[in-house]
Amino acid sequence: MTRYVALFGSINVGGNRVTMADLRWAFEREGLTGLETVVASGNLLFDYDDRPLDGLEDLFSHVMLDRFDIKSFVAVRDRAAIAEAVEGNPFTGIGADNQVHTLFLERQPDQAAFDKLVADQAARGLEKFAIGNRCIYIDFVEGVGDSKLSSAFLERRLGCRGTARNVRSIARILAKMS
């Protein structure tokens, strides 16, 4: 069995409230084992045998819609991918841990789309970006709350969905996966 984390987007924001106990319960009913939540923002650790992961993110999204009436993008990653998100983030240790994020994406972003995102956002704010493996790294220099950068803007520019976690949350997830 391999340990994975499901990173749920749109959980416990904008009225989409789900307790972590209810989240675990919903996926226990799907037959997943080793369920554990980390931080109350939709991070679910689970064990999964070495079957292909194809369709697993869609299954998680379907369960969220079916059980909680929440439309959610879900990124599933193994320990190696989470470790890479920690080690590969060039802004870690430079920006504040709560302002430096990894946006986990449904697929690898196109370099031209990423370059357009960077150019378009330069006129809107001081955020810094770097591209990673099925993710981008963002330093919200002036703070997340004051940023004009939105999920909708990111999705339009990159052509794919994602869900973000700050450095602190990712470090806690990684520690629990070890």
VENNORKA-V547391 format. One record per residue. N is the residue number from 0. PHI is phi in whole degrees, -180 to 180 (* if undefined). PSI is psi in radians with two decimals (none if undefined). Layout:
N|PHI|PSI  N|PHI|PSI
This chain:
0|*|2.45  1|-110|2.52  2|-90|2.29  3|-129|2.90  4|-128|2.38  5|-102|2.12  6|-104|1.87  7|-88|2.29  8|-89|2.69  9|67|0.46  10|-104|2.31  11|60|0.56  12|-137|2.64  13|56|0.57  14|87|-0.07  15|-86|1.23  16|-88|2.24  17|-140|2.23  18|-73|2.67  19|-69|-0.51  20|-65|-0.74  21|-67|-0.63  22|-64|-0.81  23|-61|-0.79  24|-58|-0.78  25|-61|-0.67  26|-89|-0.34  27|-62|-0.69  28|-65|-0.37  29|-88|0.01  30|88|0.15  31|-77|2.62  32|-123|2.89  33|66|0.51  34|-71|2.31  35|-154|2.36  36|-98|2.65  37|-132|2.13  38|61|2.44  39|-83|0.78  40|-128|0.43  41|89|0.90  42|-123|1.94  43|-119|1.99  44|-83|2.52  45|-157|2.79  46|-101|2.49  47|-149|2.35  48|-70|3.11  49|-80|0.49  50|-71|2.79  51|-59|2.56  52|-88|-0.04  53|-53|2.23  54|86|-0.17  55|-66|-0.73  56|-63|-0.68  57|-65|-0.67  58|-61|-0.81  59|-60|-0.77  60|-62|-0.73  61|-63|-0.77  62|-62|-0.71  63|-62|-0.72  64|-70|-0.76  65|-68|-0.79  66|-88|-0.55  67|-123|-0.03  68|57|0.68  69|-121|2.18  70|-86|2.01  71|-136|2.33  72|-81|2.43  73|-129|2.21  74|-104|2.21  75|-107|2.24  76|-137|2.62  77|-92|3.10  78|-60|-0.70  79|-61|-0.71  80|-68|-0.65  81|-69|-0.72  82|-62|-0.71  83|-63|-0.65  84|-65|-0.56  85|-76|-0.91  86|-73|-0.50  87|-88|-0.11  88|-79|1.94  89|-71|-0.19  90|-96|-0.16  91|-62|2.28  92|87|-0.20  93|-100|-0.94  94|-92|2.93  95|-66|2.45  96|-56|-0.55  97|-85|-0.10  98|-107|-0.22  99|-99|2.16  100|-126|2.75  101|-115|2.23  102|-99|1.86  103|-80|2.19  104|-109|2.77  105|-72|-0.35  106|-158|2.98  107|-67|2.23  108|-73|2.55  109|-69|2.37  110|-60|-0.71  111|-64|-0.71  112|-65|-0.72  113|-62|-0.80  114|-60|-0.68  115|-66|-0.72  116|-56|-0.87  117|-60|-0.80  118|-65|-0.78  119|-66|-0.67  120|-75|-0.41  121|-59|-0.54  122|-81|-0.20  123|-107|-0.45  124|-170|-3.11  125|-100|0.17  126|-56|2.56  127|-112|2.54  128|-131|2.63  129|-145|2.62  130|-98|2.48  131|-128|-2.82  132|-88|1.84  133|55|0.60  134|-161|2.86  135|-128|2.67  136|-105|2.40  137|-132|2.30  138|-108|1.92  139|-83|1.41  140|-52|-0.76  141|-96|0.12  142|105|2.51  143|-64|-0.77  144|-64|-0.50  145|-95|-0.04  146|-78|2.53  147|-90|-0.04  148|-74|2.15  149|-120|2.83  150|-60|-0.73  151|-61|-0.75  152|-62|-0.80  153|-61|-0.81  154|-64|-0.71  155|-64|-0.75  156|-72|-0.71  157|-87|-0.35  158|73|0.38  159|-156|2.82  160|-88|2.82  161|-160|2.98  162|-141|2.36  163|-105|2.60  164|-137|2.52  165|-82|2.95  166|-57|-0.73  167|-61|-0.82  168|-63|-0.75  169|-64|-0.69  170|-63|-0.70  171|-66|-0.70  172|-63|-0.82  173|-60|-0.75  174|-61|-0.69  175|-72|-0.43  176|-81|-0.32  177|-75|none
